[in-house]
Amino acid sequence: MWANTMPLWNTFWELRRELDRLFDNYDFGLLRGPNRRAVFPALNIWDNAESIFVEAEVPGVKAADLEISAVGNELTIKGRRAPLENKDLTYHRQERGVGEFTRVVTLPCDVDADKVDASLKDGVLRIELPKAAAARPRQITVKTA
Protein backbone atom coordinates (compact mmCIF):
# COMPACT_ATOMS: atom_id res chain seq x y z
CA MET A 1 0.00 0.00 0.00
CA TRP A 2 2.70 2.52 1.00
CA ALA A 3 4.84 1.68 -2.00
CA ASN A 4 2.21 3.17 -4.31
CA THR A 5 1.94 6.44 -2.35
CA MET A 6 5.68 7.23 -2.11
CA PRO A 7 5.91 8.93 -5.54
CA LEU A 8 2.90 11.05 -4.58
CA TRP A 9 4.55 12.18 -1.32
CA ASN A 10 7.82 12.90 -3.12
CA THR A 11 5.92 15.08 -5.58
CA PHE A 12 4.11 16.81 -2.72
CA TRP A 13 7.36 17.69 -0.89
CA GLU A 14 8.99 18.85 -4.11
CA LEU A 15 6.01 21.15 -4.76
CA ARG A 16 6.17 22.46 -1.20
CA ARG A 17 9.89 23.28 -1.55
CA GLU A 18 9.23 25.14 -4.79
CA LEU A 19 6.34 27.12 -3.27
CA ASP A 20 8.45 28.00 -0.22
CA ARG A 21 11.20 29.24 -2.51
CA LEU A 22 8.75 31.20 -4.68
CA PHE A 23 7.04 32.98 -1.79
CA ASP A 24 10.16 33.43 0.36
CA ASN A 25 10.79 36.98 -0.88
CA TYR A 26 7.37 38.08 -2.18
CA ASP A 27 5.39 40.67 -0.22
CA PHE A 28 2.13 40.27 -2.22
CA GLY A 29 2.13 44.02 -2.94
CA LEU A 30 1.23 44.83 0.66
CA LEU A 31 4.15 47.17 1.19
CA ARG A 32 4.43 49.84 -1.48
CA GLY A 33 5.89 53.32 -1.59
CA PRO A 34 8.31 54.84 0.92
CA ASN A 35 7.35 52.42 3.72
CA ARG A 36 8.16 49.32 1.69
CA ARG A 37 10.79 47.18 3.36
CA ALA A 38 13.26 45.37 1.16
CA VAL A 39 14.19 41.81 2.01
CA PHE A 40 17.51 42.01 3.84
CA PRO A 41 20.01 40.68 3.36
CA ALA A 42 19.85 39.96 -0.37
CA LEU A 43 21.02 36.38 -1.04
CA ASN A 44 22.42 34.20 -3.78
CA ILE A 45 22.24 30.43 -3.18
CA TRP A 46 23.74 27.67 -5.33
CA ASP A 47 25.17 24.19 -4.86
CA ASN A 48 27.41 21.48 -6.21
CA ALA A 49 27.60 17.77 -5.35
CA GLU A 50 29.19 18.37 -1.91
CA SER A 51 27.94 21.72 -0.59
CA ILE A 52 25.41 24.53 -0.72
CA PHE A 53 26.84 28.04 -0.99
CA VAL A 54 25.21 31.26 0.20
CA GLU A 55 26.34 34.83 -0.37
CA ALA A 56 24.57 37.59 1.54
CA GLU A 57 25.06 41.32 1.09
CA VAL A 58 25.54 42.82 4.56
CA PRO A 59 27.31 46.18 4.11
CA GLY A 60 28.06 47.93 7.38
CA VAL A 61 27.54 44.79 9.47
CA LYS A 62 30.45 43.58 11.57
CA ALA A 63 31.28 39.88 11.88
CA ALA A 64 30.73 40.12 15.65
CA ASP A 65 27.15 41.31 14.98
CA LEU A 66 26.23 38.24 12.89
CA GLU A 67 24.74 34.95 14.08
CA ILE A 68 24.35 32.06 11.66
CA SER A 69 22.64 28.76 12.38
CA ALA A 70 21.73 25.75 10.28
CA VAL A 71 19.32 22.99 11.29
CA GLY A 72 18.28 20.32 8.82
CA ASN A 73 17.52 22.21 5.62
CA GLU A 74 16.96 25.63 7.21
CA LEU A 75 19.52 28.46 7.35
CA THR A 76 19.03 31.42 9.69
CA ILE A 77 21.07 34.62 9.42
CA LYS A 78 20.60 37.11 12.24
CA GLY A 79 22.44 40.34 12.69
CA ARG A 80 22.49 43.97 13.63
CA ARG A 81 23.54 47.04 11.69
CA ALA A 82 24.38 49.83 14.12
CA PRO A 83 23.17 53.39 13.50
CA LEU A 84 25.66 56.24 13.18
CA GLU A 85 26.99 57.32 16.55
CA ASN A 86 26.85 61.08 15.94
CA LYS A 87 23.65 62.51 17.47
CA ASP A 88 23.97 65.92 15.77
CA LEU A 89 22.82 64.69 12.36
CA THR A 90 20.09 65.78 10.02
CA TYR A 91 19.15 63.05 7.56
CA HIS A 92 18.10 64.19 4.11
CA ARG A 93 17.49 60.63 2.95
CA GLN A 94 17.74 57.38 4.88
CA GLU A 95 17.33 54.30 2.70
CA ARG A 96 19.71 51.92 4.44
CA GLY A 97 18.07 50.30 7.40
CA VAL A 98 19.60 50.01 10.84
CA GLY A 99 18.82 47.71 13.72
CA GLU A 100 18.30 43.97 13.97
CA PHE A 101 17.38 41.66 11.11
CA THR A 102 16.62 37.97 10.66
CA ARG A 103 16.51 36.02 7.41
CA VAL A 104 15.43 32.38 7.33
CA VAL A 105 15.65 30.37 4.11
CA THR A 106 14.82 26.80 3.24
CA LEU A 107 17.72 25.02 1.57
CA PRO A 108 17.27 22.35 -1.12
CA CYS A 109 18.49 19.59 1.22
CA ASP A 110 19.73 18.89 4.75
CA VAL A 111 23.22 20.10 5.63
CA ASP A 112 25.93 19.00 8.04
CA ALA A 113 25.65 21.84 10.56
CA ASP A 114 28.89 20.86 12.33
CA LYS A 115 30.94 21.63 9.20
CA VAL A 116 29.42 24.97 8.12
CA ASP A 117 32.01 27.63 7.31
CA ALA A 118 31.31 31.38 7.13
CA SER A 119 33.46 34.40 6.31
CA LEU A 120 32.85 38.12 5.89
CA LYS A 121 34.80 40.22 3.42
CA ASP A 122 33.99 43.60 1.83
CA GLY A 123 30.40 43.51 3.10
CA VAL A 124 29.68 40.07 1.61
CA LEU A 125 28.96 37.14 3.92
CA ARG A 126 29.96 33.82 2.34
CA ILE A 127 28.64 30.60 3.83
CA GLU A 128 29.53 27.07 2.76
CA LEU A 129 27.14 24.41 4.04
CA PRO A 130 28.32 20.85 3.36
CA LYS A 131 25.43 18.62 2.39
CA ALA A 132 24.43 15.89 4.83
CA ALA A 133 25.81 12.50 3.86
CA ALA A 134 22.33 11.26 2.94
CA ALA A 135 21.88 14.18 0.51
CA ARG A 136 25.15 13.64 -1.37
CA PRO A 137 25.27 11.56 -4.53
CA ARG A 138 26.80 8.16 -4.00
CA GLN A 139 28.68 6.02 -6.50
CA ILE A 140 27.11 2.57 -6.64
CA THR A 141 29.30 -0.32 -7.75
CA VAL A 142 27.57 -2.74 -10.05
CA LYS A 143 28.41 -6.34 -9.22
CA THR A 144 28.48 -9.08 -11.79
CA ALA A 145 26.90 -12.45 -11.13
N, C-alpha and C positions, 0 to 999 in steps of 0.2 A: 504494500500500500504506500509506504513512504517513498519508495524508489521512484514512483511515478510523480510525486509532488516536488521532488528536489529541483528539477529544472525550473519549475514555477517559482519556487522560493529564491533561487539564484537570480532569476529575472526580476523579481520584486526588489531584492536588495540592490541590484544594479540600477534599477530605476530610482530607488530612494537616494542612492549616492549622487546620481546625476541631478536630481531635483535639489538636493542640498547644495550642490555646487552652483547650480543655476541661481538659486535664491539667496545665496550667501551674501552677495553684495548689493542686492536690489532693494531699493526703498519704496517701491510701488508708487512713486510720485508723491508720497506724503510730505516730503520735505523739499520745498522749492524756494527759490529766492535767496535772500541774504542769510536766512536762518538754516539753510540746508547744511547738514553735516556730511563731510566726505568720509568715506570709510578709511580709517587710519589704523595701522600703516598699510600702504599699498603693497601688494605681494605679487611675486612670481613664484610658481611652484612647478617643478618638473621632476622626472625620475629617470633612473637607468635600472639595470638588473639588480643592483645591490642597495641603492639608497634613493631617498627622496630628498630633493634640495629645495630650500626656500630662501628667497631674498626679500627683505622687507626694507622699505625706505623709512628711516627714522632720523632725519636730520635734527640736530640739536639735542638728541637723547644720549646720555652717557651710559656706558656699559653697566655701571653700578646701579642705574635706574631701570634696568631691564630684568624681567623674570620670564623664563621660558620653561614650559613643561610639556611633556608628551606622555599620553596614556592611550594605549591601544592605537587607534587611528585618528586621534584628536590632538592637535597642536594648539597650545595657548601661548600667546605673547602678551605680556603685561608690561606696562612701563609708565614713565612719568616724564613729561617735558616741562622743565621749570620755567616760570615766567622771568622776564628781565628783572634784575634786582633794583634798578634805579626807580625810585618812587616819584621823581619829578619828571614824568614823561607825559606827553600828550600824543596819543595815537591818532594818526590820520587815516590809517587803514590797518586792520588786524585780521589777516586771513589765516595765519598759522595758529593752530590751537595750542593751548598750554593745559597742563594738568595731567590727570591719569587717563590711561586708555587700556582697553583689553580687546584682543582680537582672537577669536577661536575659529579654527578651520578644520574641516574633516579631510583627512588625507585619504588617498586611494587604497591604502592597506595599513595593517598594523606595523608599528616600528619597534625597534629594540631601544627602549628609552634609556638604558644604561650606557649606550654608546653614542648618544647624540652629541654633536660638536657644534658650537656656535662661536662666531667672531664678529666684531664690529669694526668697520674701517670706512672712513669717509662718509659717514652717515648711512651706510648700508649694512644691515644685519644679515649675515649669511649663516644658514643652519643646514647641517647635513644630518639626516635622520636615516640610519641604516635600517633596511627593511627587516622585519622579524623573519626568522629562519623559515617559518611556514609560508611566508609570502614570496620568498625568493624562488626563482626557477631552479629546478634540479635536473641534473643530467641522469637519465635512466639508462642503465646498461641492458642491452637486449641479450638474453642468453639463448644459446642454441640447444636444441634437444639432442 
